[in-house]
Amino acid sequence: MLIKVLSIILVFGTLVFFHELGHLLFAKRAGILCREFAIGMGPKLFSFVKGETRYTLRLLPIGGFVRMAGEDPEVIEINRGQDVGLEFDHKGKIARIILTDIRNYPKAHVMTVEHADLERELVIRGTEDGQDVFYPVHPQAMVVSQNQETQIAPFDRQFGSKTVGQRAAAIFAGPLFNFILAFILLTVMGLAYGVPVDRPMIGQLVPNGSAAAAGLMEGDQVLSINGKPISRWTDMVSVVSGSPGRPLAFTIKRDGMTLEKRVVPVKDPQSQTGKIGVYQPLSKSLTGAASYGAKTTYDFSKLIYTSLGKLFTGQVPVKDLSGPVGIFNYTAKAAENGFVILLQWTAALSVNLGIVNLLPLPALDGGRLVFLGVEAVRGRPVDPQKEGMVHFLGFAFLMLLILVVTWNDIQKFF
């Protein structure tokens, strides 16, 4: 049970981490201030600050987020007539602005604010001893309130200040990194365990199988069977499977010599086809593994798109969908079947997460990309309140759908 739980946590943690890492890296590359990088939802379990970003692990393993400055209204507000404490850097710019409990900061310079702009002008004006004064604010200044520090977000560090292309890249990067993760996992699996190749070679032999009994050895190159030239592994499989119980004359090449071996395929009781107890040859080259990773990622993508199409056209009923409970259950079963199966399942889930997030639905990355596309065509953004309402309704619909599929899972598995 412990192995299952750890596998579920590891799989989902990895999927969410890579998805949010894509958002984080491309947002930072665009110069957007990223306030928090979170794995999980709900109460904080652990957090630390590195650079400008707080990295957080949260209680519920059902997602994550990157909180970018400007996506939500900035909450830092300094009112006219308010007393604030100021601390300066070595260049005379404001490095910290203390809003509460100023007496706890005896070194802070206290002034009464007349005007403060922390987004564009980066200046605080006020009065001291009846004199008007102003101080420049450092673009990375911290605001202290209720013992909590928050970095200011000048407009050029906010999400909305960036070009449509930069914002689209920051959003698209999340699903993109899920495809990259799938490719990496499948490539590593190919390197570690080998990738089947379509060459007329004898792979690993089954002990006491027909091939082993006939004297075939791993690495033998099959030139022909019963005089018929063999150029691919699939050619050999076709001849062998169609000849159960009939002797076959294998012409092979071994260490530069041409040899003849007589092999009699055994009839498989289930498939009624011939078997000689030989596995397909494997390659552990980097190029072969990378090719396998790319092709399998594409195959997973194609399969998921086809399944989604059947869902939207009604060919697949909603009752057949699985939610978090079902995915947890399948992940536990994958862990039971070994590390290779778990790797494949994780890669498939990663592709699925990437594709689902790209669907043009509100509250998903795809929905946000649609609004950016509309902005690019119109030349101006959609009203933030209207966009926010659409995303809210979309999120509510998604939560309802999750409840429905969770109920399906409970009936299915319990």
C-alpha positions as CSV (number, residue, x, y, z in Angstrom):
1,M,0.0,0.0,0.0
2,L,2.8,2.4,0.9
3,I,4.4,1.8,-2.6
4,K,1.1,2.6,-4.3
5,V,0.6,5.8,-2.3
6,L,4.2,6.9,-2.9
7,S,3.8,6.1,-6.6
8,I,0.6,8.2,-6.9
9,I,2.3,11.2,-5.1
10,L,5.4,10.9,-7.3
11,V,3.5,10.6,-10.6
12,F,1.1,13.5,-9.9
13,G,3.8,15.6,-8.4
14,T,6.0,15.1,-11.4
15,L,3.2,16.0,-13.9
16,V,2.2,19.1,-12.0
17,F,5.8,20.2,-11.4
18,F,6.7,20.1,-15.1
19,H,3.5,21.8,-16.2
20,E,4.0,24.7,-13.8
21,L,7.7,24.8,-14.5
22,G,6.9,25.6,-18.1
23,H,4.7,28.5,-17.0
24,L,7.4,29.7,-14.6
25,L,10.4,29.6,-17.0
26,F,8.7,31.4,-19.8
27,A,7.1,34.0,-17.6
28,K,10.4,34.8,-16.0
29,R,12.0,34.9,-19.5
30,A,9.4,37.5,-20.4
31,G,10.3,39.5,-17.3
32,I,7.1,38.8,-15.4
33,L,7.3,38.9,-11.7
34,C,6.3,35.4,-10.4
35,R,5.2,35.7,-6.8
36,E,4.6,32.0,-6.1
37,F,5.3,28.6,-7.6
38,A,3.0,26.1,-6.0
39,I,2.6,22.3,-6.2
40,G,-0.8,21.2,-4.8
41,M,-3.7,23.2,-3.6
42,G,-5.0,24.2,-0.1
43,P,-3.0,24.9,3.0
44,K,0.8,25.3,2.8
45,L,2.9,22.4,4.1
46,F,6.3,23.8,3.2
47,S,7.7,26.9,1.5
48,F,10.9,28.8,0.9
49,V,11.9,31.9,-1.0
50,K,14.5,31.9,-3.7
51,G,15.1,35.1,-5.7
52,E,11.7,36.8,-6.2
53,T,9.6,33.7,-6.0
54,R,8.2,31.7,-3.1
55,Y,8.2,27.9,-3.8
56,T,5.3,26.2,-2.0
57,L,4.2,22.6,-1.4
58,R,0.5,22.4,-0.5
59,L,-1.7,19.8,1.1
60,L,-4.0,18.6,-1.7
61,P,-2.2,16.9,-4.6
62,I,-4.7,18.1,-7.2
63,G,-2.9,20.7,-9.2
64,G,-0.7,23.7,-8.8
65,F,-0.2,27.2,-10.0
66,V,2.2,30.0,-10.8
67,R,1.0,33.3,-9.4
68,M,2.1,36.0,-11.8
69,A,2.0,39.7,-10.9
70,G,-0.9,41.5,-12.6
71,E,-3.1,38.4,-13.2
72,D,-5.0,39.4,-10.0
73,P,-5.4,43.0,-8.9
74,E,-2.4,44.3,-7.0
75,V,-3.3,44.5,-3.3
76,I,-0.6,47.0,-2.2
77,E,-2.3,50.3,-1.4
78,I,-0.9,53.3,0.3
79,N,-3.4,56.1,1.0
80,R,-2.9,59.8,1.2
81,G,-2.2,61.0,4.7
82,Q,-0.9,57.6,5.8
83,D,2.2,57.4,7.9
84,V,4.8,54.9,6.5
85,G,8.3,53.8,7.5
86,L,10.9,53.9,4.8
87,E,14.2,52.0,4.6
88,F,16.7,52.9,1.9
89,D,19.4,51.1,0.0
90,H,22.9,52.4,-0.5
91,K,21.8,54.5,-3.5
92,G,19.1,56.3,-1.6
93,K,16.2,54.4,-3.1
94,I,13.4,53.0,-1.0
95,A,14.1,49.4,-0.4
96,R,11.3,48.7,2.2
97,I,8.0,50.3,2.9
98,I,6.6,49.6,6.4
99,L,2.8,50.0,6.6
100,T,2.0,48.6,10.0
101,D,3.7,48.4,13.4
102,I,6.2,51.1,12.3
103,R,7.5,51.4,15.9
104,N,9.0,47.9,15.6
105,Y,11.4,49.3,13.0
106,P,13.4,51.9,14.9
107,K,15.7,52.6,11.9
108,A,12.9,53.3,9.5
109,H,12.4,56.9,8.3
110,V,8.8,57.9,9.0
111,M,6.9,60.3,6.7
112,T,3.3,61.2,5.9
113,V,2.4,60.2,2.3
114,E,0.8,62.7,-0.1
115,H,1.2,60.6,-3.2
116,A,2.5,57.1,-3.9
117,D,2.9,55.3,-7.2
118,L,4.5,51.9,-7.1
119,E,3.6,50.8,-10.6
120,R,4.7,53.5,-13.1
121,E,6.4,56.5,-11.5
122,L,8.0,54.4,-8.7
123,V,8.0,57.4,-6.3
124,I,6.6,58.3,-2.9
125,R,5.9,62.0,-2.1
126,G,5.1,63.3,1.3
127,T,5.8,65.9,4.0
128,E,8.5,66.1,6.6
129,D,8.6,68.9,9.1
130,G,6.3,70.9,6.8
131,Q,8.5,70.4,3.8
132,D,7.5,68.6,0.6
133,V,9.8,65.7,-0.2
134,F,9.9,62.7,-2.5
135,Y,11.9,59.5,-2.7
136,P,12.5,57.1,-5.6
137,V,11.4,53.5,-5.1
138,H,13.6,50.6,-6.0
139,P,11.7,48.4,-8.6
140,Q,12.2,45.4,-6.3
141,A,11.2,47.2,-3.1
142,M,9.4,45.2,-0.4
143,V,6.2,46.3,1.3
144,V,5.8,45.1,4.9
145,S,2.3,44.8,6.4
146,Q,1.2,42.6,9.3
147,N,4.7,41.1,9.4
148,Q,4.3,39.9,5.8
149,E,6.6,41.1,3.0
150,T,5.4,41.6,-0.5
151,Q,7.5,42.7,-3.4
152,I,6.1,45.6,-5.5
153,A,5.3,44.9,-9.1
154,P,6.1,47.8,-11.4
155,F,3.8,47.8,-14.5
156,D,6.6,46.5,-16.7
157,R,6.9,43.4,-14.5
158,Q,3.2,42.6,-14.7
159,F,1.6,40.0,-16.9
160,G,-0.6,42.5,-18.7
161,S,2.3,44.7,-19.8
162,K,3.8,42.0,-22.0
163,T,3.1,41.5,-25.7
164,V,0.5,39.0,-26.8
165,G,3.2,36.7,-28.0
166,Q,5.0,36.7,-24.6
167,R,1.8,36.1,-22.7
168,A,0.8,33.3,-25.0
169,A,4.2,31.7,-24.7
170,A,4.0,31.8,-20.9
171,I,0.6,30.1,-21.0
172,F,1.3,27.6,-23.8
173,A,4.6,26.5,-22.0
174,G,2.7,24.6,-19.4
175,P,1.1,22.1,-21.8
176,L,4.3,22.1,-23.9
177,F,6.4,20.9,-20.9
178,N,3.9,18.0,-20.4
179,F,4.7,16.8,-23.9
180,I,8.4,17.3,-23.3
181,L,8.1,15.3,-20.0
182,A,6.4,12.4,-21.9
183,F,9.2,12.5,-24.5
184,I,11.9,12.4,-21.8
185,L,10.3,9.6,-19.9
186,L,9.8,7.4,-23.0
187,T,13.4,8.2,-24.2
188,V,14.8,7.2,-20.9
189,M,12.8,4.0,-20.9
190,G,14.1,3.3,-24.4
191,L,17.7,3.8,-23.3
192,A,17.3,1.7,-20.1
193,Y,15.3,-1.2,-21.5
194,G,15.9,-1.0,-25.2
195,V,13.6,-0.2,-28.2
196,P,12.3,-2.9,-30.5
197,V,13.8,-2.7,-34.0
198,D,12.4,-4.1,-37.2
199,R,15.6,-6.0,-38.3
200,P,15.8,-9.7,-39.2
201,M,17.8,-10.5,-36.1
202,I,17.4,-13.1,-33.4
203,G,16.7,-11.3,-30.1
204,Q,16.6,-12.9,-26.6
205,L,15.7,-16.6,-26.7
206,V,13.1,-18.3,-24.5
207,P,14.8,-21.2,-22.7
208,N,13.7,-24.6,-24.1
209,G,12.0,-22.9,-27.0
210,S,12.1,-24.2,-30.6
211,A,14.7,-21.6,-31.7
212,A,17.0,-22.5,-28.7
213,A,16.6,-26.2,-29.3
214,A,17.5,-25.7,-33.0
215,G,20.7,-24.0,-32.1
216,L,19.8,-20.4,-33.0
217,M,21.6,-17.8,-30.9
218,E,20.9,-14.2,-30.0
219,G,22.4,-11.9,-32.6
220,D,22.0,-14.3,-35.5
221,Q,21.0,-12.5,-38.7
222,V,18.2,-14.3,-40.6
223,L,18.9,-14.2,-44.3
224,S,16.0,-16.4,-45.6
225,I,13.4,-19.0,-44.5
226,N,12.7,-21.9,-46.8
227,G,14.6,-19.9,-49.5
228,K,12.4,-16.8,-49.1
229,P,14.6,-13.7,-48.4
230,I,13.9,-12.0,-45.0
231,S,14.6,-8.3,-44.8
232,R,12.6,-7.3,-41.7
233,W,11.6,-8.7,-38.3
234,T,7.9,-8.5,-39.4
235,D,8.7,-10.7,-42.4
236,M,10.1,-13.4,-40.1
237,V,7.1,-13.1,-37.8
238,S,4.7,-13.5,-40.7
239,V,6.4,-16.7,-41.9
240,V,6.7,-18.3,-38.5
241,S,3.2,-17.4,-37.3
242,G,1.7,-18.9,-40.5
243,S,3.6,-22.2,-40.1
244,P,2.7,-23.9,-36.8
245,G,4.1,-27.4,-36.7
246,R,5.8,-27.2,-40.1
247,P,9.6,-27.4,-40.2
248,L,11.3,-24.2,-41.5
249,A,14.8,-24.0,-42.9
250,F,16.5,-20.9,-41.5
251,T,19.5,-19.5,-43.4
252,I,21.4,-17.3,-40.9
253,K,24.6,-15.4,-40.8
254,R,26.8,-15.7,-37.6
255,D,30.3,-14.3,-37.2
256,G,30.7,-14.0,-41.0
257,M,29.6,-17.6,-41.7
258,T,26.4,-18.7,-43.3
259,L,24.6,-21.5,-41.5
260,E,21.4,-23.6,-42.0
261,K,19.1,-24.4,-39.0
262,R,15.9,-26.4,-39.0
263,V,13.3,-24.9,-36.7
264,V,9.8,-26.2,-36.0
265,P,7.3,-23.6,-34.8
266,V,5.0,-24.6,-31.9
267,K,1.3,-23.9,-32.2
268,D,0.2,-21.4,-29.6
269,P,-3.0,-22.7,-28.1
270,Q,-4.6,-19.3,-27.8
271,S,-3.7,-17.6,-31.1
272,Q,-3.3,-20.9,-33.1
273,T,-0.2,-19.3,-34.7
274,G,3.4,-20.6,-34.8
275,K,5.9,-19.6,-32.1
276,I,9.6,-20.3,-31.9
277,G,10.5,-18.6,-28.6
278,V,12.4,-15.5,-29.8
279,Y,12.0,-11.9,-28.7
280,Q,12.3,-9.0,-31.1
281,P,15.9,-7.5,-31.1
282,L,16.3,-4.3,-29.0
283,S,18.4,-1.3,-29.6
284,K,19.8,0.9,-26.8
285,S,21.1,3.8,-28.9
286,L,20.3,7.4,-28.1
287,T,18.9,8.0,-31.5
288,G,16.7,5.0,-31.4
289,A,15.5,5.8,-27.9
290,A,14.8,9.4,-28.9
291,S,12.9,8.3,-32.0
292,Y,10.9,5.9,-29.9
293,G,10.1,8.7,-27.4
294,A,8.9,11.0,-30.2
295,K,6.9,8.4,-32.0
296,T,5.2,7.1,-28.8
297,T,4.4,10.6,-27.6
298,Y,2.8,11.3,-31.0
299,D,0.9,8.0,-30.8
300,F,-0.4,8.8,-27.3
301,S,-1.5,12.3,-28.6
302,K,-3.3,10.9,-31.5
303,L,-5.1,8.3,-29.4
304,I,-6.2,10.9,-26.8
305,Y,-7.4,13.4,-29.5
306,T,-9.4,10.5,-31.1
307,S,-11.0,9.6,-27.7
308,L,-11.9,13.3,-27.0
309,G,-13.5,13.5,-30.4
310,K,-15.6,10.5,-29.7
311,L,-16.6,12.0,-26.3
312,F,-17.7,15.3,-27.8
313,T,-19.6,13.5,-30.6
314,G,-21.4,11.3,-28.1
315,Q,-19.7,8.1,-29.3
316,V,-18.2,7.7,-25.8
317,P,-20.7,8.3,-22.9
318,V,-19.8,10.5,-19.9
319,K,-20.2,7.5,-17.6
320,D,-17.1,6.0,-19.2
321,L,-14.9,9.0,-18.1
322,S,-12.6,8.7,-15.1
323,G,-11.8,11.5,-12.7
324,P,-9.2,11.8,-9.9
325,V,-10.3,8.6,-8.1
326,G,-10.1,6.5,-11.3
327,I,-6.7,8.0,-12.3
328,F,-5.4,7.3,-8.8
329,N,-6.6,3.7,-9.0
330,Y,-5.1,3.1,-12.5
331,T,-1.8,4.6,-11.3
332,A,-1.7,2.2,-8.3
333,K,-2.3,-0.7,-10.7
334,A,0.5,0.6,-13.0
335,A,2.8,0.6,-10.0
336,E,1.9,-3.0,-9.2
337,N,2.9,-4.1,-12.8
338,G,6.4,-2.7,-12.6
339,F,8.5,0.4,-13.2
340,V,8.3,0.2,-17.0
341,I,4.5,0.2,-17.0
342,L,4.5,3.0,-14.5
343,L,6.8,5.1,-16.7
344,Q,4.5,4.5,-19.8
345,W,1.4,5.4,-17.8
346,T,3.1,8.6,-16.5
347,A,4.0,9.5,-20.0
348,A,0.5,8.9,-21.2
349,L,-1.0,10.9,-18.3
350,S,1.4,13.8,-19.1
351,V,0.3,13.9,-22.7
352,N,-3.3,13.7,-21.6
353,L,-2.8,16.7,-19.2
354,G,-1.1,18.7,-22.0
355,I,-3.9,18.1,-24.5
356,V,-6.8,18.7,-22.0
357,N,-5.2,22.0,-20.9
358,L,-5.0,23.1,-24.5
359,L,-8.8,22.6,-25.1
360,P,-10.4,26.0,-25.9
361,L,-12.5,25.9,-22.7
362,P,-12.7,28.7,-20.1
363,A,-10.4,28.3,-17.0
364,L,-8.0,26.1,-19.0
365,D,-4.8,27.3,-20.7
366,G,-6.5,26.8,-24.0
367,G,-9.3,29.1,-23.0
368,R,-6.8,31.8,-22.0
369,L,-5.1,31.4,-25.4
370,V,-8.4,32.0,-27.1
371,F,-8.8,35.3,-25.4
372,L,-5.3,36.3,-26.3
373,G,-6.1,35.3,-29.9
374,V,-9.2,37.6,-29.8
375,E,-7.0,40.4,-28.4
376,A,-4.5,39.9,-31.2
377,V,-7.3,40.2,-33.8
378,R,-9.1,43.1,-32.2
379,G,-5.9,45.0,-31.3
380,R,-7.1,45.5,-27.7
381,P,-7.8,43.1,-24.8
382,V,-11.2,41.8,-23.8
383,D,-12.7,43.5,-20.8
384,P,-11.0,41.9,-17.7
385,Q,-14.3,41.6,-15.8
386,K,-16.0,39.8,-18.7
387,E,-13.1,37.5,-19.2
388,G,-12.9,36.8,-15.5
389,M,-16.6,35.9,-15.5
390,V,-16.2,33.5,-18.4
391,H,-13.3,31.8,-16.7
392,F,-15.3,31.6,-13.4
393,L,-18.3,30.0,-15.2
394,G,-15.9,27.6,-16.9
395,F,-14.2,26.7,-13.7
396,A,-17.6,26.0,-12.1
397,F,-18.5,23.7,-15.0
398,L,-15.2,21.8,-14.7
399,M,-15.8,21.3,-11.0
400,L,-19.3,20.0,-11.7
401,L,-17.8,17.6,-14.3
402,I,-15.2,16.4,-11.8
403,L,-18.0,15.7,-9.3
404,V,-19.9,13.7,-12.0
405,V,-16.9,11.6,-13.0
406,T,-15.8,11.1,-9.4
407,W,-19.3,9.7,-8.7
408,N,-18.8,7.4,-11.7
409,D,-15.5,6.2,-10.3
410,I,-16.9,5.5,-6.9
411,Q,-19.6,3.3,-8.4
412,K,-17.1,1.7,-10.7
413,F,-14.3,0.9,-8.2
414,F,-16.2,0.6,-5.0
